[in-house]
Amino acid sequence: MDDISPQLRDFILFCAQRRSPEWPAIYDEMTRVAGGRLFQGLGYKDLKQLGLSFSLSGMEKTIQLVKEVTSPNHH
């Protein structure tokens, strides 16, 4: 999963710093930030194009993505 776009990585880290990197708190924050376009104007559609899904069917991939980006040994 090293093909995460820098913009998507920054979005996840932005949300983790605002609230918590723990699931489900970070999911709530990501939906809040996306809904209000609070990070570089990115909304749900933009994030989906970058590879981040908020749908139930994509939840497992989203959880893995968040874990990878926020894990201490990723940086």
PQR file of N, CA, C, O and H, with PARSE charges and radii, in Angstrom:
ATOM      1  N   MET A   1       0.815  -1.214   0.000 -0.4000 1.5000
ATOM      2  CA  MET A   1       0.000   0.000   0.000 -0.0000 2.0000
ATOM      3  C   MET A   1       0.850   1.265   0.000  0.5500 1.7000
ATOM      4  O   MET A   1       0.391   2.327   0.423 -0.5500 1.4000
ATOM      5  N   ASP A   2       2.069   1.153  -0.468 -0.4000 1.5000
ATOM      6  CA  ASP A   2       2.943   2.309  -0.486 -0.0000 2.0000
ATOM      7  C   ASP A   2       2.609   3.291  -1.599  0.5500 1.7000
ATOM      8  O   ASP A   2       3.291   4.301  -1.772 -0.5500 1.4000
ATOM      9  H   ASP A   2       2.441   0.291  -0.812  0.4000 1.0000
ATOM     10  N   ASP A   3       1.564   2.991  -2.346 -0.4000 1.5000
ATOM     11  CA  ASP A   3       1.171   3.892  -3.415 -0.0000 2.0000
ATOM     12  C   ASP A   3       0.106   4.894  -2.955  0.5500 1.7000
ATOM     13  O   ASP A   3      -0.682   5.387  -3.761 -0.5500 1.4000
ATOM     14  H   ASP A   3       1.010   2.170  -2.206  0.4000 1.0000
ATOM     15  N   ILE A   4       0.093   5.186  -1.657 -0.4000 1.5000
ATOM     16  CA  ILE A   4      -0.842   6.165  -1.107 -0.0000 2.0000
ATOM     17  C   ILE A   4      -0.398   7.548  -1.580  0.5500 1.7000
ATOM     18  O   ILE A   4       0.776   7.900  -1.473 -0.5500 1.4000
ATOM     19  H   ILE A   4       0.734   4.785  -1.001  0.4000 1.0000
ATOM     20  N   SER A   5      -1.333   8.319  -2.099 -0.4000 1.5000
ATOM     21  CA  SER A   5      -0.964   9.660  -2.561 -0.0000 2.0000
ATOM     22  C   SER A   5      -0.574  10.516  -1.358  0.5500 1.7000
ATOM     23  O   SER A   5      -1.155  10.376  -0.282 -0.5500 1.4000
ATOM     24  H   SER A   5      -2.288   8.033  -2.186  0.4000 1.0000
ATOM     25  N   PRO A   6       0.406  11.399  -1.536 -0.5600 1.5000
ATOM     26  CA  PRO A   6       0.820  12.278  -0.438  0.2800 2.0000
ATOM     27  C   PRO A   6      -0.347  13.112   0.095  0.5500 1.7000
ATOM     28  O   PRO A   6      -0.427  13.375   1.295 -0.5500 1.4000
ATOM     29  N   GLN A   7      -1.240  13.523  -0.788 -0.4000 1.5000
ATOM     30  CA  GLN A   7      -2.398  14.324  -0.376 -0.0000 2.0000
ATOM     31  C   GLN A   7      -3.322  13.514   0.537  0.5500 1.7000
ATOM     32  O   GLN A   7      -3.828  14.036   1.530 -0.5500 1.4000
ATOM     33  H   GLN A   7      -1.174  13.310  -1.762  0.4000 1.0000
ATOM     34  N   LEU A   8      -3.538  12.255   0.204 -0.4000 1.5000
ATOM     35  CA  LEU A   8      -4.381  11.386   1.021 -0.0000 2.0000
ATOM     36  C   LEU A   8      -3.706  11.103   2.361  0.5500 1.7000
ATOM     37  O   LEU A   8      -4.363  11.124   3.402 -0.5500 1.4000
ATOM     38  H   LEU A   8      -3.127  11.831  -0.602  0.4000 1.0000
ATOM     39  N   ARG A   9      -2.412  10.840   2.341 -0.4000 1.5000
ATOM     40  CA  ARG A   9      -1.653  10.618   3.573 -0.0000 2.0000
ATOM     41  C   ARG A   9      -1.763  11.844   4.486  0.5500 1.7000
ATOM     42  O   ARG A   9      -1.988  11.709   5.688 -0.5500 1.4000
ATOM     43  H   ARG A   9      -1.879  10.823   1.495  0.4000 1.0000
ATOM     44  N   ASP A  10      -1.605  13.029   3.912 -0.4000 1.5000
ATOM     45  CA  ASP A  10      -1.693  14.266   4.696 -0.0000 2.0000
ATOM     46  C   ASP A  10      -3.097  14.467   5.262  0.5500 1.7000
ATOM     47  O   ASP A  10      -3.254  14.948   6.384 -0.5500 1.4000
ATOM     48  H   ASP A  10      -1.423  13.139   2.935  0.4000 1.0000
ATOM     49  N   PHE A  11      -4.117  14.098   4.487 -0.4000 1.5000
ATOM     50  CA  PHE A  11      -5.499  14.201   4.968 -0.0000 2.0000
ATOM     51  C   PHE A  11      -5.694  13.326   6.209  0.5500 1.7000
ATOM     52  O   PHE A  11      -6.244  13.778   7.214 -0.5500 1.4000
ATOM     53  H   PHE A  11      -3.990  13.707   3.576  0.4000 1.0000
ATOM     54  N   ILE A  12      -5.243  12.080   6.131 -0.4000 1.5000
ATOM     55  CA  ILE A  12      -5.406  11.154   7.262 -0.0000 2.0000
ATOM     56  C   ILE A  12      -4.637  11.655   8.483  0.5500 1.7000
ATOM     57  O   ILE A  12      -5.156  11.624   9.599 -0.5500 1.4000
ATOM     58  H   ILE A  12      -4.797  11.713   5.314  0.4000 1.0000
ATOM     59  N   LEU A  13      -3.407  12.113   8.277 -0.4000 1.5000
ATOM     60  CA  LEU A  13      -2.613  12.626   9.398 -0.0000 2.0000
ATOM     61  C   LEU A  13      -3.246  13.879   9.998  0.5500 1.7000
ATOM     62  O   LEU A  13      -3.224  14.068  11.214 -0.5500 1.4000
ATOM     63  H   LEU A  13      -2.986  12.138   7.371  0.4000 1.0000
ATOM     64  N   PHE A  14      -3.809  14.734   9.144 -0.4000 1.5000
ATOM     65  CA  PHE A  14      -4.509  15.936   9.601 -0.0000 2.0000
ATOM     66  C   PHE A  14      -5.661  15.552  10.530  0.5500 1.7000
ATOM     67  O   PHE A  14      -5.835  16.141  11.597 -0.5500 1.4000
ATOM     68  H   PHE A  14      -3.827  14.580   8.156  0.4000 1.0000
ATOM     69  N   CYS A  15      -6.440  14.562  10.110 -0.4000 1.5000
ATOM     70  CA  CYS A  15      -7.580  14.110  10.919 -0.0000 2.0000
ATOM     71  C   CYS A  15      -7.105  13.451  12.214  0.5500 1.7000
ATOM     72  O   CYS A  15      -7.712  13.647  13.267 -0.5500 1.4000
ATOM     73  H   CYS A  15      -6.298  14.084   9.243  0.4000 1.0000
ATOM     74  N   ALA A  16      -6.034  12.678  12.143 -0.4000 1.5000
ATOM     75  CA  ALA A  16      -5.499  12.000  13.332 -0.0000 2.0000
ATOM     76  C   ALA A  16      -5.019  13.023  14.362  0.5500 1.7000
ATOM     77  O   ALA A  16      -5.190  12.820  15.564 -0.5500 1.4000
ATOM     78  H   ALA A  16      -5.542  12.519  11.287  0.4000 1.0000
ATOM     79  N   GLN A  17      -4.426  14.109  13.900 -0.4000 1.5000
ATOM     80  CA  GLN A  17      -3.939  15.144  14.810 -0.0000 2.0000
ATOM     81  C   GLN A  17      -5.084  15.948  15.409  0.5500 1.7000
ATOM     82  O   GLN A  17      -4.986  16.411  16.546 -0.5500 1.4000
ATOM     83  H   GLN A  17      -4.287  14.274  12.924  0.4000 1.0000
ATOM     84  N   ARG A  18      -6.152  16.116  14.670 -0.4000 1.5000
ATOM     85  CA  ARG A  18      -7.305  16.881  15.160 -0.0000 2.0000
ATOM     86  C   ARG A  18      -8.067  16.141  16.253  0.5500 1.7000
ATOM     87  O   ARG A  18      -8.588  16.760  17.181 -0.5500 1.4000
ATOM     88  H   ARG A  18      -6.231  15.740  13.747  0.4000 1.0000
ATOM     89  N   ARG A  19      -8.129  14.835  16.144 -0.4000 1.5000
ATOM     90  CA  ARG A  19      -8.964  14.083  17.069 -0.0000 2.0000
ATOM     91  C   ARG A  19      -8.201  12.927  17.699  0.5500 1.7000
ATOM     92  O   ARG A  19      -7.792  13.003  18.858 -0.5500 1.4000
ATOM     93  H   ARG A  19      -7.705  14.332  15.391  0.4000 1.0000
ATOM     94  N   SER A  20      -8.012  11.871  16.943 -0.4000 1.5000
ATOM     95  CA  SER A  20      -7.347  10.680  17.465 -0.0000 2.0000
ATOM     96  C   SER A  20      -7.067   9.745  16.297  0.5500 1.7000
ATOM     97  O   SER A  20      -7.863   9.674  15.361 -0.5500 1.4000
ATOM     98  H   SER A  20      -8.343  11.810  16.002  0.4000 1.0000
ATOM     99  N   PRO A  21      -5.945   9.026  16.338 -0.5600 1.5000
ATOM    100  CA  PRO A  21      -5.685   8.067  15.275  0.2800 2.0000
ATOM    101  C   PRO A  21      -6.428   6.749  15.504  0.5500 1.7000
ATOM    102  O   PRO A  21      -6.352   5.839  14.678 -0.5500 1.4000
ATOM    103  N   GLU A  22      -7.144   6.649  16.623 -0.4000 1.5000
ATOM    104  CA  GLU A  22      -7.840   5.398  16.956 -0.0000 2.0000
ATOM    105  C   GLU A  22      -9.173   5.285  16.229  0.5500 1.7000
ATOM    106  O   GLU A  22      -9.894   6.265  16.043 -0.5500 1.4000
ATOM    107  H   GLU A  22      -7.206   7.388  17.294  0.4000 1.0000
ATOM    108  N   TRP A  23      -9.471   4.062  15.827 -0.4000 1.5000
ATOM    109  CA  TRP A  23     -10.749   3.758  15.192 -0.0000 2.0000
ATOM    110  C   TRP A  23     -11.787   3.567  16.276  0.5500 1.7000
ATOM    111  O   TRP A  23     -11.438   2.896  17.247 -0.5500 1.4000
ATOM    112  H   TRP A  23      -8.885   3.266  15.978  0.4000 1.0000
ATOM    113  N   PRO A  24     -13.003   4.058  16.249 -0.5600 1.5000
ATOM    114  CA  PRO A  24     -13.656   4.750  15.145  0.2800 2.0000
ATOM    115  C   PRO A  24     -13.580   6.276  15.226  0.5500 1.7000
ATOM    116  O   PRO A  24     -14.159   6.962  14.383 -0.5500 1.4000
ATOM    117  N   ALA A  25     -12.877   6.818  16.225 -0.4000 1.5000
ATOM    118  CA  ALA A  25     -12.805   8.282  16.362 -0.0000 2.0000
ATOM    119  C   ALA A  25     -12.252   8.938  15.104  0.5500 1.7000
ATOM    120  O   ALA A  25     -12.745   9.984  14.682 -0.5500 1.4000
ATOM    121  H   ALA A  25     -12.408   6.261  16.910  0.4000 1.0000
ATOM    122  N   ILE A  26     -11.235   8.334  14.505 -0.4000 1.5000
ATOM    123  CA  ILE A  26     -10.652   8.945  13.301 -0.0000 2.0000
ATOM    124  C   ILE A  26     -11.627   8.884  12.129  0.5500 1.7000
ATOM    125  O   ILE A  26     -11.636   9.784  11.289 -0.5500 1.4000
ATOM    126  H   ILE A  26     -10.834   7.485  14.848  0.4000 1.0000
ATOM    127  N   TYR A  27     -12.439   7.845  12.061 -0.4000 1.5000
ATOM    128  CA  TYR A  27     -13.437   7.759  10.988 -0.0000 2.0000
ATOM    129  C   TYR A  27     -14.435   8.919  11.123  0.5500 1.7000
ATOM    130  O   TYR A  27     -14.782   9.572  10.139 -0.5500 1.4000
ATOM    131  H   TYR A  27     -12.431   7.114  12.743  0.4000 1.0000
ATOM    132  N   ASP A  28     -14.884   9.157  12.349 -0.4000 1.5000
ATOM    133  CA  ASP A  28     -15.815  10.262  12.592 -0.0000 2.0000
ATOM    134  C   ASP A  28     -15.183  11.591  12.172  0.5500 1.7000
ATOM    135  O   ASP A  28     -15.834  12.435  11.556 -0.5500 1.4000
ATOM    136  H   ASP A  28     -14.602   8.627  13.149  0.4000 1.0000
ATOM    137  N   GLU A  29     -13.915  11.760  12.512 -0.4000 1.5000
ATOM    138  CA  GLU A  29     -13.224  13.008  12.178 -0.0000 2.0000
ATOM    139  C   GLU A  29     -13.014  13.128  10.664  0.5500 1.7000
ATOM    140  O   GLU A  29     -13.164  14.212  10.100 -0.5500 1.4000
ATOM    141  H   GLU A  29     -13.386  11.075  13.012  0.4000 1.0000
ATOM    142  N   MET A  30     -12.669  12.022  10.012 -0.4000 1.5000
ATOM    143  CA  MET A  30     -12.479  12.068   8.562 -0.0000 2.0000
ATOM    144  C   MET A  30     -13.782  12.442   7.855  0.5500 1.7000
ATOM    145  O   MET A  30     -13.767  13.217   6.899 -0.5500 1.4000
ATOM    146  H   MET A  30     -12.548  11.141  10.470  0.4000 1.0000
ATOM    147  N   THR A  31     -14.899  11.900   8.314 -0.4000 1.5000
ATOM    148  CA  THR A  31     -16.173  12.244   7.674 -0.0000 2.0000
ATOM    149  C   THR A  31     -16.528  13.708   7.953  0.5500 1.7000
ATOM    150  O   THR A  31     -17.074  14.388   7.084 -0.5500 1.4000
ATOM    151  H   THR A  31     -14.912  11.270   9.090  0.4000 1.0000
ATOM    152  N   ARG A  32     -16.222  14.194   9.157 -0.4000 1.5000
ATOM    153  CA  ARG A  32     -16.490  15.593   9.507 -0.0000 2.0000
ATOM    154  C   ARG A  32     -15.641  16.524   8.639  0.5500 1.7000
ATOM    155  O   ARG A  32     -16.146  17.506   8.094 -0.5500 1.4000
ATOM    156  H   ARG A  32     -15.778  13.641   9.863  0.4000 1.0000
ATOM    157  N   VAL A  33     -14.363  16.212   8.515 -0.4000 1.5000
ATOM    158  CA  VAL A  33     -13.446  17.041   7.726 -0.0000 2.0000
ATOM    159  C   VAL A  33     -13.836  17.010   6.248  0.5500 1.7000
ATOM    160  O   VAL A  33     -13.858  18.048   5.587 -0.5500 1.4000
ATOM    161  H   VAL A  33     -13.953  15.415   8.958  0.4000 1.0000
ATOM    162  N   ALA A  34     -14.142  15.820   5.732 -0.4000 1.5000
ATOM    163  CA  ALA A  34     -14.540  15.700   4.321 -0.0000 2.0000
ATOM    164  C   ALA A  34     -15.861  16.420   4.061  0.5500 1.7000
ATOM    165  O   ALA A  34     -16.015  17.097   3.045 -0.5500 1.4000
ATOM    166  H   ALA A  34     -14.124  14.977   6.268  0.4000 1.0000
ATOM    167  N   GLY A  35     -16.805  16.271   4.977 -0.4000 1.5000
ATOM    168  CA  GLY A  35     -18.117  16.914   4.816 -0.0000 2.0000
ATOM    169  C   GLY A  35     -18.017  18.426   4.775  0.5500 1.7000
ATOM    170  O   GLY A  35     -18.763  19.087   4.053 -0.5500 1.4000
ATOM    171  H   GLY A  35     -16.680  15.721   5.803  0.4000 1.0000
ATOM    172  N   GLY A  36     -17.089  18.972   5.555 -0.4000 1.5000
ATOM    173  CA  GLY A  36     -16.911  20.422   5.594 -0.0000 2.0000
ATOM    174  C   GLY A  36     -15.803  20.909   4.677  0.5500 1.7000
ATOM    175  O   GLY A  36     -15.511  22.104   4.626 -0.5500 1.4000
ATOM    176  H   GLY A  36     -16.483  18.435   6.142  0.4000 1.0000
ATOM    177  N   ARG A  37     -15.182  19.977   3.947 -0.4000 1.5000
ATOM    178  CA  ARG A  37     -14.057  20.301   3.060 -0.0000 2.0000
ATOM    179  C   ARG A  37     -13.006  21.120   3.811  0.5500 1.7000
ATOM    180  O   ARG A  37     -12.530  22.142   3.316 -0.5500 1.4000
ATOM    181  H   ARG A  37     -15.419  19.006   3.988  0.4000 1.0000
ATOM    182  N   LEU A  38     -12.653  20.662   5.003 -0.4000 1.5000
ATOM    183  CA  LEU A  38     -11.755  21.405   5.885 -0.0000 2.0000
ATOM    184  C   LEU A  38     -10.268  21.187   5.603  0.5500 1.7000
ATOM    185  O   LEU A  38      -9.422  21.894   6.151 -0.5500 1.4000
ATOM    186  H   LEU A  38     -13.039  19.832   5.405  0.4000 1.0000
ATOM    187  N   PHE A  39      -9.952  20.220   4.757 -0.4000 1.5000
ATOM    188  CA  PHE A  39      -8.549  19.979   4.419 -0.0000 2.0000
ATOM    189  C   PHE A  39      -8.355  20.168   2.918  0.5500 1.7000
ATOM    190  O   PHE A  39      -8.795  19.343   2.117 -0.5500 1.4000
ATOM    191  H   PHE A  39     -10.639  19.646   4.312  0.4000 1.0000
ATOM    192  N   GLN A  40      -7.699  21.249   2.547 -0.4000 1.5000
ATOM    193  CA  GLN A  40      -7.408  21.575   1.142 -0.0000 2.0000
ATOM    194  C   GLN A  40      -8.640  21.515   0.247  0.5500 1.7000
ATOM    195  O   GLN A  40      -8.529  21.269  -0.954 -0.5500 1.4000
ATOM    196  H   GLN A  40      -7.341  21.919   3.197  0.4000 1.0000
ATOM    197  N   GLY A  41      -9.810  21.739   0.833 -0.4000 1.5000
ATOM    198  CA  GLY A  41     -11.047  21.759   0.049 -0.0000 2.0000
ATOM    199  C   GLY A  41     -11.512  20.402  -0.437  0.5500 1.7000
ATOM    200  O   GLY A  41     -12.405  20.317  -1.279 -0.5500 1.4000
ATOM    201  H   GLY A  41      -9.900  21.939   1.808  0.4000 1.0000
ATOM    202  N   LEU A  42     -10.907  19.323   0.091 -0.4000 1.5000
ATOM    203  CA  LEU A  42     -11.265  17.975  -0.369 -0.0000 2.0000
ATOM    204  C   LEU A  42     -12.585  17.507   0.241  0.5500 1.7000
ATOM    205  O   LEU A  42     -12.783  17.585   1.453 -0.5500 1.4000
ATOM    206  H   LEU A  42     -10.181  19.393   0.775  0.4000 1.0000
ATOM    207  N   GLY A  43     -13.477  17.023  -0.607 -0.4000 1.5000
ATOM    208  CA  GLY A  43     -14.741  16.442  -0.161 -0.0000 2.0000
ATOM    209  C   GLY A  43     -14.732  14.941  -0.376  0.5500 1.7000
ATOM    210  O   GLY A  43     -13.718  14.369  -0.778 -0.5500 1.4000
ATOM    211  H   GLY A  43     -13.316  16.959  -1.592  0.4000 1.0000
ATOM    212  N   TYR A  44     -15.864  14.304  -0.108 -0.4000 1.5000
ATOM    213  CA  TYR A  44     -15.973  12.841  -0.228 -0.0000 2.0000
ATOM    214  C   TYR A  44     -15.555  12.332  -1.609  0.5500 1.7000
ATOM    215  O   TYR A  44     -14.804  11.364  -1.724 -0.5500 1.4000
ATOM    216  H   TYR A  44     -16.687  14.769   0.218  0.4000 1.0000
ATOM    217  N   LYS A  45     -16.052  12.997  -2.650 -0.4000 1.5000
ATOM    218  CA  LYS A  45     -15.783  12.560  -4.021 -0.0000 2.0000
ATOM    219  C   LYS A  45     -14.282  12.650  -4.332  0.5500 1.7000
ATOM    220  O   LYS A  45     -13.710  11.744  -4.937 -0.5500 1.4000
ATOM    221  H   LYS A  45     -16.662  13.784  -2.556  0.4000 1.0000
ATOM    222  N   ASP A  46     -13.659  13.752  -3.909 -0.4000 1.5000
ATOM    223  CA  ASP A  46     -12.220  13.941  -4.140 -0.0000 2.0000
ATOM    224  C   ASP A  46     -11.422  12.849  -3.436  0.5500 1.7000
ATOM    225  O   ASP A  46     -10.488  12.288  -4.009 -0.5500 1.4000
ATOM    226  H   ASP A  46     -14.124  14.488  -3.417  0.4000 1.0000
ATOM    227  N   LEU A  47     -11.790  12.553  -2.205 -0.4000 1.5000
ATOM    228  CA  LEU A  47     -11.071  11.550  -1.411 -0.0000 2.0000
ATOM    229  C   LEU A  47     -11.265  10.161  -2.002  0.5500 1.7000
ATOM    230  O   LEU A  47     -10.350   9.337  -1.985 -0.5500 1.4000
ATOM    231  H   LEU A  47     -12.549  13.009  -1.739  0.4000 1.0000
ATOM    232  N   LYS A  48     -12.458   9.906  -2.523 -0.4000 1.5000
ATOM    233  CA  LYS A  48     -12.701   8.607  -3.153 -0.0000 2.0000
ATOM    234  C   LYS A  48     -11.787   8.433  -4.371  0.5500 1.7000
ATOM    235  O   LYS A  48     -11.262   7.346  -4.612 -0.5500 1.4000
ATOM    236  H   LYS A  48     -13.201  10.574  -2.536  0.4000 1.0000
ATOM    237  N   GLN A  49     -11.608   9.502  -5.122 -0.4000 1.5000
ATOM    238  CA  GLN A  49     -10.718   9.449  -6.290 -0.0000 2.0000
ATOM    239  C   GLN A  49      -9.271   9.200  -5.863  0.5500 1.7000
ATOM    240  O   GLN A  49      -8.492   8.622  -6.621 -0.5500 1.4000
ATOM    241  H   GLN A  49     -12.035  10.385  -4.926  0.4000 1.0000
ATOM    242  N   LEU A  50      -8.910   9.630  -4.662 -0.4000 1.5000
ATOM    243  CA  LEU A  50      -7.557   9.410  -4.141 -0.0000 2.0000
ATOM    244  C   LEU A  50      -7.408   8.020  -3.517  0.5500 1.7000
ATOM    245  O   LEU A  50      -6.301   7.600  -3.182 -0.5500 1.4000
ATOM    246  H   LEU A  50      -9.543  10.099  -4.046  0.4000 1.0000
ATOM    247  N   GLY A  51      -8.545   7.300  -3.360 -0.4000 1.5000
ATOM    248  CA  GLY A  51      -8.483   5.935  -2.842 -0.0000 2.0000
ATOM    249  C   GLY A  51      -9.040   5.730  -1.451  0.5500 1.7000
ATOM    250  O   GLY A  51      -8.838   4.674  -0.851 -0.5500 1.4000
ATOM    251  H   GLY A  51      -9.445   7.641  -3.632  0.4000 1.0000
ATOM    252  N   LEU A  52      -9.744   6.732  -0.925 -0.4000 1.5000
ATOM    253  CA  LEU A  52     -10.322   6.607   0.420 -0.0000 2.0000
ATOM    254  C   LEU A  52     -11.832   6.468   0.309  0.5500 1.7000
ATOM    255  O   LEU A  52     -12.520   7.361  -0.186 -0.5500 1.4000
ATOM    256  H   LEU A  52      -9.908   7.590  -1.412  0.4000 1.0000
ATOM    257  N   SER A  53     -12.335   5.327   0.780 -0.4000 1.5000
ATOM    258  CA  SER A  53     -13.771   5.065   0.715 -0.0000 2.0000
ATOM    259  C   SER A  53     -14.393   5.199   2.100  0.5500 1.7000
ATOM    260  O   SER A  53     -13.822   4.753   3.095 -0.5500 1.4000
ATOM    261  H   SER A  53     -11.776   4.602   1.182  0.4000 1.0000
ATOM    262  N   PHE A  54     -15.568   5.817   2.150 -0.4000 1.5000
ATOM    263  CA  PHE A  54     -16.306   5.910   3.411 -0.0000 2.0000
ATOM    264  C   PHE A  54     -17.460   4.908   3.440  0.5500 1.7000
ATOM    265  O   PHE A  54     -18.243   4.880   4.389 -0.5500 1.4000
ATOM    266  H   PHE A  54     -16.032   6.179   1.341  0.4000 1.0000
ATOM    267  N   SER A  55     -17.559   4.083   2.389 -0.4000 1.5000
ATOM    268  CA  SER A  55     -18.666   3.126   2.324 -0.0000 2.0000
ATOM    269  C   SER A  55     -18.385   1.906   3.198  0.5500 1.7000
ATOM    270  O   SER A  55     -17.232   1.586   3.487 -0.5500 1.4000
ATOM    271  H   SER A  55     -16.923   4.106   1.618  0.4000 1.0000
ATOM    272  N   LEU A  56     -19.442   1.241   3.608 -0.4000 1.5000
ATOM    273  CA  LEU A  56     -19.288   0.039   4.438 -0.0000 2.0000
ATOM    274  C   LEU A  56     -18.515  -1.044   3.701  0.5500 1.7000
ATOM    275  O   LEU A  56     -17.720  -1.765   4.304 -0.5500 1.4000
ATOM    276  H   LEU A  56     -20.379   1.502   3.373  0.4000 1.0000
ATOM    277  N   SER A  57     -18.744  -1.158   2.402 -0.4000 1.5000
ATOM    278  CA  SER A  57     -18.061  -2.204   1.639 -0.0000 2.0000
ATOM    279  C   SER A  57     -16.554  -1.937   1.523  0.5500 1.7000
ATOM    280  O   SER A  57     -15.774  -2.865   1.311 -0.5500 1.4000
ATOM    281  H   SER A  57     -19.389  -0.573   1.912  0.4000 1.0000
ATOM    282  N   GLY A  58     -16.151  -0.680   1.661 -0.4000 1.5000
ATOM    283  CA  GLY A  58     -14.735  -0.346   1.569 -0.0000 2.0000
ATOM    284  C   GLY A  58     -14.066  -0.141   2.913  0.5500 1.7000
ATOM    285  O   GLY A  58     -12.906   0.265   2.980 -0.5500 1.4000
ATOM    286  H   GLY A  58     -16.785   0.074   1.833  0.4000 1.0000
ATOM    287  N   MET A  59     -14.797  -0.422   3.991 -0.4000 1.5000
ATOM    288  CA  MET A  59     -14.315  -0.106   5.340 -0.0000 2.0000
ATOM    289  C   MET A  59     -13.031  -0.833   5.716  0.5500 1.7000
ATOM    290  O   MET A  59     -12.150  -0.250   6.349 -0.5500 1.4000
ATOM    291  H   MET A  59     -15.740  -0.752   3.937  0.4000 1.0000
ATOM    292  N   GLU A  60     -12.919  -2.093   5.334 -0.4000 1.5000
ATOM    293  CA  GLU A  60     -11.724  -2.853   5.700 -0.0000 2.0000
ATOM    294  C   GLU A  60     -10.468  -2.222   5.092  0.5500 1.7000
ATOM    295  O   GLU A  60      -9.443  -2.093   5.761 -0.5500 1.4000
ATOM    296  H   GLU A  60     -13.634  -2.566   4.820  0.4000 1.0000
ATOM    297  N   LYS A  61     -10.559  -1.834   3.830 -0.4000 1.5000
ATOM    298  CA  LYS A  61      -9.426  -1.182   3.160 -0.0000 2.0000
ATOM    299  C   LYS A  61      -9.128   0.167   3.821  0.5500 1.7000
ATOM    300  O   LYS A  61      -7.964   0.526   3.998 -0.5500 1.4000
ATOM    301  H   LYS A  61     -11.392  -1.939   3.286  0.4000 1.0000
ATOM    302  N   THR A  62     -10.163   0.905   4.183 -0.4000 1.5000
ATOM    303  CA  THR A  62      -9.981   2.209   4.821 -0.0000 2.0000
ATOM    304  C   THR A  62      -9.291   2.054   6.172  0.5500 1.7000
ATOM    305  O   THR A  62      -8.399   2.833   6.507 -0.5500 1.4000
ATOM    306  H   THR A  62     -11.109   0.613   4.040  0.4000 1.0000
ATOM    307  N   ILE A  63      -9.699   1.055   6.946 -0.4000 1.5000
ATOM    308  CA  ILE A  63      -9.070   0.806   8.250 -0.0000 2.0000
ATOM    309  C   ILE A  63      -7.585   0.492   8.053  0.5500 1.7000
ATOM    310  O   ILE A  63      -6.741   1.010   8.783 -0.5500 1.4000
ATOM    311  H   ILE A  63     -10.424   0.422   6.674  0.4000 1.0000
ATOM    312  N   GLN A  64      -7.265  -0.353   7.072 -0.4000 1.5000
ATOM    313  CA  GLN A  64      -5.869  -0.697   6.796 -0.0000 2.0000
ATOM    314  C   GLN A  64      -5.069   0.530   6.376  0.5500 1.7000
ATOM    315  O   GLN A  64      -3.926   0.711   6.795 -0.5500 1.4000
ATOM    316  H   GLN A  64      -7.951  -0.774   6.479  0.4000 1.0000
ATOM    317  N   LEU A  65      -5.670   1.358   5.559 -0.4000 1.5000
ATOM    318  CA  LEU A  65      -5.030   2.581   5.082 -0.0000 2.0000
ATOM    319  C   LEU A  65      -4.696   3.499   6.258  0.5500 1.7000
ATOM    320  O   LEU A  65      -3.583   4.013   6.362 -0.5500 1.4000
ATOM    321  H   LEU A  65      -6.599   1.211   5.219  0.4000 1.0000
ATOM    322  N   VAL A  66      -5.669   3.696   7.133 -0.4000 1.5000
ATOM    323  CA  VAL A  66      -5.471   4.556   8.309 -0.0000 2.0000
ATOM    324  C   VAL A  66      -4.378   3.976   9.209  0.5500 1.7000
ATOM    325  O   VAL A  66      -3.508   4.706   9.686 -0.5500 1.4000
ATOM    326  H   VAL A  66      -6.574   3.279   7.049  0.4000 1.0000
ATOM    327  N   LYS A  67      -4.426   2.672   9.436 -0.4000 1.5000
ATOM    328  CA  LYS A  67      -3.409   2.027  10.279 -0.0000 2.0000
ATOM    329  C   LYS A  67      -2.018   2.220   9.697  0.5500 1.7000
ATOM    330  O   LYS A  67      -1.067   2.524  10.417 -0.5500 1.4000
ATOM    331  H   LYS A  67      -5.132   2.080   9.049  0.4000 1.0000
ATOM    332  N   GLU A  68      -1.910   2.042   8.391 -0.4000 1.5000
ATOM    333  CA  GLU A  68      -0.601   2.176   7.749 -0.0000 2.0000
ATOM    334  C   GLU A  68      -0.067   3.603   7.869  0.5500 1.7000
ATOM    335  O   GLU A  68       1.098   3.810   8.208 -0.5500 1.4000
ATOM    336  H   GLU A  68      -2.682   1.795   7.806  0.4000 1.0000
ATOM    337  N   VAL A  69      -0.917   4.574   7.592 -0.4000 1.5000
ATOM    338  CA  VAL A  69      -0.490   5.979   7.618 -0.0000 2.0000
ATOM    339  C   VAL A  69      -0.150   6.432   9.033  0.5500 1.7000
ATOM    340  O   VAL A  69       0.793   7.200   9.224 -0.5500 1.4000
ATOM    341  H   VAL A  69      -1.864   4.406   7.317  0.4000 1.0000
ATOM    342  N   THR A  70      -0.902   5.969  10.020 -0.4000 1.5000
ATOM    343  CA  THR A  70      -0.713   6.463  11.390 -0.0000 2.0000
ATOM    344  C   THR A  70       0.230   5.603  12.231  0.5500 1.7000
ATOM    345  O   THR A  70       0.524   5.959  13.372 -0.5500 1.4000
ATOM    346  H   THR A  70      -1.668   5.345   9.864  0.4000 1.0000
ATOM    347  N   SER A  71       0.715   4.472  11.691 -0.4000 1.5000
ATOM    348  CA  SER A  71       1.597   3.634  12.497 -0.0000 2.0000
ATOM    349  C   SER A  71       2.934   4.351  12.710  0.5500 1.7000
ATOM    350  O   SER A  71       3.459   4.986  11.795 -0.5500 1.4000
ATOM    351  H   SER A  71       0.476   4.183  10.764  0.4000 1.0000
ATOM    352  N   PRO A  72       3.477   4.243  13.926 -0.5600 1.5000
ATOM    353  CA  PRO A  72       4.723   4.955  14.262  0.2800 2.0000
ATOM    354  C   PRO A  72       5.895   4.563  13.366  0.5500 1.7000
ATOM    355  O   PRO A  72       6.763   5.401  13.119 -0.5500 1.4000
ATOM    356  N   ASN A  73       5.958   3.340  12.873 -0.4000 1.5000
ATOM    357  CA  ASN A  73       7.097   2.950  12.051 -0.0000 2.0000
ATOM    358  C   ASN A  73       6.903   3.256  10.580  0.5500 1.7000
ATOM    359  O   ASN A  73       7.711   2.832   9.754 -0.5500 1.4000
ATOM    360  H   ASN A  73       5.253   2.660  13.074  0.4000 1.0000
ATOM    361  N   HIS A  74       5.862   3.976  10.234 -0.4000 1.5000
ATOM    362  CA  HIS A  74       5.631   4.344   8.833 -0.0000 2.0000
ATOM    363  C   HIS A  74       6.414   5.575   8.443  0.5500 1.7000
ATOM    364  O   HIS A  74       6.736   5.755   7.269 -0.5500 1.4000
ATOM    365  H   HIS A  74       5.205   4.321  10.905  0.4000 1.0000
ATOM    366  N   HIS A  75       6.724   6.419   9.393 -0.4000 1.5000
ATOM    367  CA  HIS A  75       7.353   7.717   9.098 -0.0000 2.0000
ATOM    368  C   HIS A  75       8.845   7.591   8.934  0.5500 1.7000
ATOM    369  O   HIS A  75       9.525   8.587   8.683 -0.5500 1.4000
ATOM    370  H   HIS A  75       6.463   6.273  10.347  0.4000 1.0000
TER
END
